[in-house]
Amino acid sequence: MIIREYKCGCKITSTKNYPSIEYCPKHKAAPDIYEALKEAENYFVSMKAHIPSHGNTLGMVQKALAKAEEKEEDEILMPYSSSIERKE
């Protein structure tokens, strides 16, 4: 029995008074996406001395991770520190 269905496709169901969640594909993949973003962040941070311009990709990755980790914006590591000069 479906108790509630969300726009994304996730469903809350109940069988014999035991509720369960059926995740949509996007939410089912969320743990894998999170791990991929952590790897991408490590890559961009390690490469910034060699290729200092990644556009805004590192910042976007870090903001997404901060959101997933429920961090405040001021806790986000900024893409370019003062110790590494950004080449234009």
Backbone hydrogen bonds in HBPLUS format (Angstrom, degrees):
<---DONOR---> <-ACCEPTOR-->    atom                        ^
c    i                          cat <-CA-CA->   ^        H-A-AA   ^      H-
h    n   atom  resd res      DA  || num        DHA   H-A  angle D-A-AA Bond
n    s   type  num  typ     dist DA aas  dist angle  dist       angle   num
A0014-SER N   A0001-MET O   2.85 MM  13  5.38 146.3  1.96 149.8 160.8     1
A0003-ILE N   A0012-ILE O   2.67 MM   9  5.44 154.8  1.74 150.3 158.8     2
A0004-ARG N   A0012-ILE O   3.18 MM   8  5.14 157.6  2.23 136.2 140.1     3
A0012-ILE N   A0004-ARG O   2.77 MM   8  5.14 166.2  1.79 156.5 160.7     4
A0006-TYR N   A0010-CYS O   2.87 MM   4  5.38 172.2  1.88 163.0 165.1     5
A0009-GLY N   A0006-TYR O   2.95 MM   3  5.38 146.3  2.06 111.6 121.7     6
A0011-LYS N   A0022-GLU O   2.85 MM  11  5.06 155.0  1.91 141.3 149.7     7
A0022-GLU N   A0011-LYS O   2.79 MM  11  5.06 167.5  1.81 154.8 159.2     8
A0013-THR N   A0020-SER O   2.84 MM   7  5.34 161.3  1.87 152.4 158.2     9
A0020-SER N   A0013-THR O   2.83 MM   7  5.34 149.0  1.93 145.5 148.6    10
A0015-THR N   A0018-TYR O   3.19 MM   3  5.28 161.5  2.22 129.1 131.4    11
A0018-TYR N   A0015-THR O   2.99 MM   3  5.28 151.9  2.07 110.6 119.4    12
A0028-LYS N   A0024-CYS O   2.88 MM   4  5.98 151.8  1.96 158.1 167.5    13
A0029-ALA N   A0025-PRO O   3.03 MM   4  6.14 142.8  2.17 142.4 150.6    14
A0030-ALA N   A0027-HIS O   3.30 MM   3  5.00 152.0  2.39  93.1 101.3    15
A0032-ASP N   A0029-ALA O   3.02 MM   3  5.46 119.5  2.40 114.1 128.6    16
A0033-ILE N   A0029-ALA O   2.97 MM   4  6.18 157.5  2.02 156.5 163.5    17
A0034-TYR N   A0030-ALA O   2.88 MM   4  6.05 159.6  1.92 156.4 161.2    18
A0035-GLU N   A0031-PRO O   3.12 MM   4  6.35 162.4  2.15 144.6 148.5    19
A0036-ALA N   A0032-ASP O   2.98 MM   4  6.18 153.7  2.05 145.1 152.6    20
A0037-LEU N   A0033-ILE O   2.93 MM   4  6.19 151.3  2.01 148.4 156.0    21
A0038-LYS N   A0034-TYR O   3.01 MM   4  6.36 150.5  2.10 148.6 156.8    22
A0039-GLU N   A0035-GLU O   3.07 MM   4  6.37 156.6  2.13 146.5 152.2    23
A0040-ALA N   A0036-ALA O   2.88 MM   4  6.14 155.2  1.94 146.2 153.7    24
A0041-GLU N   A0037-LEU O   2.84 MM   4  6.02 156.5  1.89 148.1 154.2    25
A0042-ASN N   A0038-LYS O   3.06 MM   4  6.32 163.7  2.09 147.7 151.5    26
A0043-TYR N   A0039-GLU O   2.96 MM   4  6.21 157.4  2.01 148.4 154.8    27
A0044-PHE N   A0040-ALA O   2.92 MM   4  6.16 173.1  1.92 158.4 159.1    28
A0045-VAL N   A0041-GLU O   2.93 MM   4  6.07 163.6  1.96 155.9 160.7    29
A0046-SER N   A0042-ASN O   2.96 MM   4  6.05 159.6  2.00 145.2 151.2    30
A0047-MET N   A0043-TYR O   2.94 MM   4  6.09 140.4  2.10 147.8 159.2    31
A0048-LYS N   A0044-PHE O   3.06 MM   4  5.95 120.8  2.42 140.8 152.4    32
A0050-HIS N   A0047-MET O   2.94 MM   3  5.34 132.1  2.17 111.1 124.2    33
A0051-ILE N   A0047-MET O   2.79 MM   4  5.83 166.3  1.80 169.0 173.4    34
A0057-THR N   A0054-HIS O   3.13 MM   3  5.82 158.3  2.18 139.3 139.4    35
A0060-MET N   A0056-ASN O   2.92 MM   4  6.14 155.2  1.98 155.2 162.8    36
A0061-VAL N   A0057-THR O   2.91 MM   4  6.17 160.3  1.95 155.4 160.6    37
A0062-GLN N   A0058-LEU O   2.88 MM   4  6.10 165.9  1.90 154.6 158.3    38
A0063-LYS N   A0059-GLY O   2.91 MM   4  6.08 153.8  1.98 145.6 152.6    39
A0064-ALA N   A0060-MET O   3.01 MM   4  6.19 157.8  2.07 147.3 153.1    40
A0065-LEU N   A0061-VAL O   2.97 MM   4  6.23 159.7  2.01 151.6 157.2    41
A0066-ALA N   A0062-GLN O   2.90 MM   4  6.04 158.3  1.95 145.0 151.3    42
A0067-LYS N   A0063-LYS O   2.98 MM   4  6.15 152.8  2.05 143.7 150.7    43
A0068-ALA N   A0064-ALA O   3.02 MM   4  6.29 156.8  2.07 145.8 152.0    44
A0069-GLU N   A0065-LEU O   2.85 MM   4  6.06 142.7  1.99 146.4 157.4    45
A0071-LYS N   A0066-ALA O   2.80 MM   5  4.90 170.6  1.81 146.6 148.9    46
A0070-GLU N   A0067-LYS O   3.20 MM   3  4.93 159.6  2.25  98.4 104.0    47
A0075-GLU N   A0072-GLU O   2.96 MM   3  5.44 161.0  2.00 116.5 122.6    48
A0076-ILE N   A0073-GLU O   3.22 MM   3  5.54 167.4  2.24 112.7 116.0    49
A0084-ILE N   A0081-SER O   3.25 MM   3  5.74 162.2  2.28 112.3 117.3    50
